[in-house]
Amino acid sequence: MNSPADIERIAPILALSRQINGALLIDVREDAERAAGMAQGATGVAMSQLLEAPGQYIDPSQEILLICAKGMRSFNAALALRARGYDHIASVDGGTERWRAEGLPMTPPLADADFLERYARQMRLPGVGFNGQRKLASRRVLIVGAGGLGSPAAFYLAAAGVGQLRLVDDDVVDRSNLQRQILHAEDRVGVPKVESARIALTALNPRVGVETFVERVTSRNVEALVDGCDVVLDGSDNFATRYLLNDACVKLEKPLVYGAVQRFAGQVSVFDAGRHRGDAPCYRCLFPEPPSAQDAPNCAEAGVLGVLPGLIGLMQANETLKLLLDLGEPLAGRLLSFDALSARFHESRLRPDPDCPVCAKGRAFPGYIDYAKFCSV
């Protein structure tokens, strides 16, 4: 049985000499860590990958040198590989930190220090990493409504590093908003909500670009607003806007992240019928006709628990990040409902309506309608 004493720990300068003479130097840190720079000439293979299939990366007859940040991971990896019969193996003592401190050659960092530090925890996640974080930085999300749902969603999407947020809202900050709309503050009462949101978001993360539109979404401007966006997040508070966004997203083949709240209950889903005709439902499949004003009063009339939009908005942000990174299972075809009083979730399966006037497979887009009139009938 191998003991820790069997593993050779070598100084960086000796590792460099052996590398020059043919030894294979492997950096076993995660790719996000290696993005900050690694020993020149090293091959990057995360420790978990190396131990899962060592034969893909190393030849048992070759001298192998492992390096990590400080020397502990590389030592443990060397110990595990020695147990599998890899005899010509050593760990670089002090790791990359000592290598750098001794002035040995390093590869240049792949991103600036702010990027690497700001997103360090997120880049450690499998399925994200450095490349996923760079992908987020290149994406644009349209957020309609900078109120109860749009506030938490925009806040966390900005924090996560989504490169461009396009905010649309024609309202101004009112003191009654502050109980739940966390982007805004007392000293910005009377300021357009999108401008107040821009101030808060850029203070949180100056790397994120924030486009603002002080206007209401209509059939005349909806396509221009959706254009160039990867995901549309619906933080609106009225049915006319929800139907309009749904129809535009079906036509333009964009995923729509839906959320709604009322009193003590909320719901969230993803409508992706535009990209998956016949397989995924749209908002009209769930609500072929709008409910009456008596059945669905708005928050101003019915009230809303302040934390509830935060919970639903965060779920919308979560679904948006999953769509942008192509991670996990989006809520397409599922409606997740939450009861804040009982703290219970309920999931309902949604099926596409084969006769849906907007998303039925093979059906041409019927055109935009008078949504205000449709929702008032």
Phi, psi and omega in degrees: 000136181283146175242161179305332181293342180286341184269126180281130173254122184240150179290152180306320183295324177289322177299319178298318179298316180293324178298317179299329182268012171116354179289149179266119179262121181242125176269113187266012176286167176289159185297329179294325177289319181292339180298338179280359181117144178218170181304130184300134180088353180285153173259129181270117175217116181302146183307317181297320178293318182297317182284335179288321182214070184299329181297340179285341188241334186227153177257125183304336182275350184268149175285127184244131175242127181250140180223144176227215181281310184234351177117348184283311180298317181296324178295314179296322178294320179297320179297317180294321180289325177299322179295340179264007174101007177271102189272328185269074188218144180213161179244138180279116183291129180085350174059204183295328179299316179288322178303313180294316182298329180273005174075021179281156188297136180234153171284151179289151177296149181276348179208168181286164186299322180299315179300312185292324180281317184299319185252019186303315183291321181290324182289347176283348184285136173297135182093348175251280179061189181294317183294322178294322179293321176295326178296316178301320182295341181262004186257156179233135179238132173270124177244114180264112183103118178251042183251228187298317179274317182295329182299300181294324180297312181295320182301314183280330175292322176294316179298324181286345176099020173298128192295321183225128173244126179252112185255133180231124178193136182257008185261168175246161181291129177242151182301329179291345178285333193293344179292341185216340186264087196287352176287340189256164184218164183305319184284001177244016174300131182093349179275144175307137185302321182292328178287319175299319179296319180300318180299314182292318185289319180287333173292323178289313184215096181292351178285339186272132175275133181239115175263135183237141179225111178272081181198163176269142178285127179228173178293342179279330184246354188299320184290325177293325179288322180285332185304131178084357180265147181270329180218145174249126179251120183269105175248025182283171183234023180213152186289327180301316179292322180297316178294319180297313179297320178302310184297318179295320181291326175295312182298316186268003176060052178242141175287139182244122179262113188260143172211151178206148179222153174198125179055258182244014185228151178211167179210155181213147178201173174237125177252114187231036183293332182299325180266347185223062181303131177083346181249329180239143180278165171248179182298326179291334176293327179280316181235084179302327177227146180291146176289164179288161179299329179291324181279337183221071177291152179281175185295328180296328181272318187263338184085165178205138175295129190304323183281341186298313176301329177297316179296312182290319178298323178293323176295323176296318177297320179298314179296323179296315179296321177299318179293318182293326183262356184055052182245146171063204182243107179297164180279022176296129182079011179221139175245118181259118181252146182229131176253110185293331183287324178261352183056046180237142174257148174224131180251131177244137177278136179245136180245146177293140178275115181297344178251016180302131183292348183247315189249003180304139184300129179084356182271133178289150179298126187281352183097162180280150182244182173277093188292325179296318178291318179302319184278350180263351182286000000 
